Every structure is written in structure tokens, then in C-alpha cells.
Amino acid sequence: MGGAADDADRITVLSQGRIHFDGTTHGFLGNAPADTPGSRRAEAAYTALTLQG
């Protein structure tokens, strides 16, 4: 486990000092609503995660 390839596909979302998500890029983008255009998926995923409380 571990290694450069694994580390490159890892995202941690922090907001106000709290971790909201720690996982793969695919898992992160999966938090965006299904109908979100590709160009807005990262923003939508971040918003969804940080609004979950």
C-alpha cells in the first residue's frame, strides 16, 4: 500500500479546520449531483461535502 501513484489520486477536503472527505479523486467527484456538468463537478462535490455538516 502507498506509493507515488496512490498518493497522487488522493484528495482531502478541509473546511474550517475539519476534514469533510479523505479519499480518491473518483470518490470525491462522486459526491457531485449526477446532472452536474463535467466542468463544474469539483465545485459541486466540494459544496455537497461541506454542506453535509
PyMOL commands that place a pseudoatom at each C-alpha (Angstrom):
pseudoatom trace, name=CA, resn=MET, resi=1, chain=A, elem=C, hetatm=0, pos=[0.000, 0.000, 0.000]
pseudoatom trace, name=CA, resn=GLY, resi=2, chain=A, elem=C, hetatm=0, pos=[1.108, 3.554, -0.578]
pseudoatom trace, name=CA, resn=GLY, resi=3, chain=A, elem=C, hetatm=0, pos=[3.434, 4.832, -3.217]
pseudoatom trace, name=CA, resn=ALA, resi=4, chain=A, elem=C, hetatm=0, pos=[3.525, 7.799, -5.565]
pseudoatom trace, name=CA, resn=ALA, resi=5, chain=A, elem=C, hetatm=0, pos=[0.642, 6.623, -7.765]
pseudoatom trace, name=CA, resn=ASP, resi=6, chain=A, elem=C, hetatm=0, pos=[-1.630, 6.073, -4.759]
pseudoatom trace, name=CA, resn=ASP, resi=7, chain=A, elem=C, hetatm=0, pos=[-0.714, 9.417, -3.216]
pseudoatom trace, name=CA, resn=ALA, resi=8, chain=A, elem=C, hetatm=0, pos=[-1.411, 11.278, -6.469]
pseudoatom trace, name=CA, resn=ASP, resi=9, chain=A, elem=C, hetatm=0, pos=[-5.016, 10.011, -6.519]
pseudoatom trace, name=CA, resn=ARG, resi=10, chain=A, elem=C, hetatm=0, pos=[-5.870, 11.225, -3.028]
pseudoatom trace, name=CA, resn=ILE, resi=11, chain=A, elem=C, hetatm=0, pos=[-7.968, 14.236, -2.051]
pseudoatom trace, name=CA, resn=THR, resi=12, chain=A, elem=C, hetatm=0, pos=[-8.560, 15.685, 1.389]
pseudoatom trace, name=CA, resn=VAL, resi=13, chain=A, elem=C, hetatm=0, pos=[-11.279, 18.323, 1.727]
pseudoatom trace, name=CA, resn=LEU, resi=14, chain=A, elem=C, hetatm=0, pos=[-10.875, 20.695, 4.657]
pseudoatom trace, name=CA, resn=SER, resi=15, chain=A, elem=C, hetatm=0, pos=[-13.242, 23.461, 5.675]
pseudoatom trace, name=CA, resn=GLN, resi=16, chain=A, elem=C, hetatm=0, pos=[-12.985, 25.470, 8.874]
pseudoatom trace, name=CA, resn=GLY, resi=17, chain=A, elem=C, hetatm=0, pos=[-10.346, 23.080, 10.216]
pseudoatom trace, name=CA, resn=ARG, resi=18, chain=A, elem=C, hetatm=0, pos=[-12.500, 19.987, 9.757]
pseudoatom trace, name=CA, resn=ILE, resi=19, chain=A, elem=C, hetatm=0, pos=[-11.924, 17.097, 7.354]
pseudoatom trace, name=CA, resn=HIS, resi=20, chain=A, elem=C, hetatm=0, pos=[-15.034, 16.543, 5.254]
pseudoatom trace, name=CA, resn=PHE, resi=21, chain=A, elem=C, hetatm=0, pos=[-13.578, 13.957, 2.869]
pseudoatom trace, name=CA, resn=ASP, resi=22, chain=A, elem=C, hetatm=0, pos=[-10.390, 11.936, 2.502]
pseudoatom trace, name=CA, resn=GLY, resi=23, chain=A, elem=C, hetatm=0, pos=[-10.268, 9.553, -0.433]
pseudoatom trace, name=CA, resn=THR, resi=24, chain=A, elem=C, hetatm=0, pos=[-9.730, 9.111, -4.160]
pseudoatom trace, name=CA, resn=THR, resi=25, chain=A, elem=C, hetatm=0, pos=[-10.433, 11.636, -6.879]
pseudoatom trace, name=CA, resn=HIS, resi=26, chain=A, elem=C, hetatm=0, pos=[-13.160, 9.362, -8.256]
pseudoatom trace, name=CA, resn=GLY, resi=27, chain=A, elem=C, hetatm=0, pos=[-14.773, 9.082, -4.831]
pseudoatom trace, name=CA, resn=PHE, resi=28, chain=A, elem=C, hetatm=0, pos=[-14.598, 12.854, -4.342]
pseudoatom trace, name=CA, resn=LEU, resi=29, chain=A, elem=C, hetatm=0, pos=[-16.210, 13.659, -7.680]
pseudoatom trace, name=CA, resn=GLY, resi=30, chain=A, elem=C, hetatm=0, pos=[-18.903, 11.082, -6.927]
pseudoatom trace, name=CA, resn=ASN, resi=31, chain=A, elem=C, hetatm=0, pos=[-20.284, 13.491, -4.313]
pseudoatom trace, name=CA, resn=ALA, resi=32, chain=A, elem=C, hetatm=0, pos=[-21.455, 15.896, -7.018]
pseudoatom trace, name=CA, resn=PRO, resi=33, chain=A, elem=C, hetatm=0, pos=[-25.071, 15.575, -8.152]
pseudoatom trace, name=CA, resn=ALA, resi=34, chain=A, elem=C, hetatm=0, pos=[-25.368, 13.255, -11.172]
pseudoatom trace, name=CA, resn=ASP, resi=35, chain=A, elem=C, hetatm=0, pos=[-26.596, 16.002, -13.518]
pseudoatom trace, name=CA, resn=THR, resi=36, chain=A, elem=C, hetatm=0, pos=[-23.612, 18.305, -12.841]
pseudoatom trace, name=CA, resn=PRO, resi=37, chain=A, elem=C, hetatm=0, pos=[-21.650, 19.220, -15.994]
pseudoatom trace, name=CA, resn=GLY, resi=38, chain=A, elem=C, hetatm=0, pos=[-18.078, 17.925, -16.020]
pseudoatom trace, name=CA, resn=SER, resi=39, chain=A, elem=C, hetatm=0, pos=[-16.599, 21.410, -15.820]
pseudoatom trace, name=CA, resn=ARG, resi=40, chain=A, elem=C, hetatm=0, pos=[-18.416, 22.034, -12.515]
pseudoatom trace, name=CA, resn=ARG, resi=41, chain=A, elem=C, hetatm=0, pos=[-18.078, 18.625, -10.828]
pseudoatom trace, name=CA, resn=ALA, resi=42, chain=A, elem=C, hetatm=0, pos=[-15.229, 19.543, -8.459]
pseudoatom trace, name=CA, resn=GLU, resi=43, chain=A, elem=C, hetatm=0, pos=[-17.012, 22.670, -7.228]
pseudoatom trace, name=CA, resn=ALA, resi=44, chain=A, elem=C, hetatm=0, pos=[-20.314, 20.801, -6.828]
pseudoatom trace, name=CA, resn=ALA, resi=45, chain=A, elem=C, hetatm=0, pos=[-18.639, 17.933, -4.961]
pseudoatom trace, name=CA, resn=TYR, resi=46, chain=A, elem=C, hetatm=0, pos=[-16.895, 20.347, -2.576]
pseudoatom trace, name=CA, resn=THR, resi=47, chain=A, elem=C, hetatm=0, pos=[-20.149, 22.208, -1.937]
pseudoatom trace, name=CA, resn=ALA, resi=48, chain=A, elem=C, hetatm=0, pos=[-22.071, 18.990, -1.308]
pseudoatom trace, name=CA, resn=LEU, resi=49, chain=A, elem=C, hetatm=0, pos=[-19.439, 17.722, 1.138]
pseudoatom trace, name=CA, resn=THR, resi=50, chain=A, elem=C, hetatm=0, pos=[-19.088, 20.909, 3.124]
pseudoatom trace, name=CA, resn=LEU, resi=51, chain=A, elem=C, hetatm=0, pos=[-22.851, 21.476, 3.393]
pseudoatom trace, name=CA, resn=GLN, resi=52, chain=A, elem=C, hetatm=0, pos=[-23.376, 17.985, 4.850]
pseudoatom trace, name=CA, resn=GLY, resi=53, chain=A, elem=C, hetatm=0, pos=[-22.164, 19.343, 8.141]
for i in range(1, 53): cmd.bond("trace and resi %d" % i, "trace and resi %d" % (i + 1))
show_as sticks, trace
zoom trace
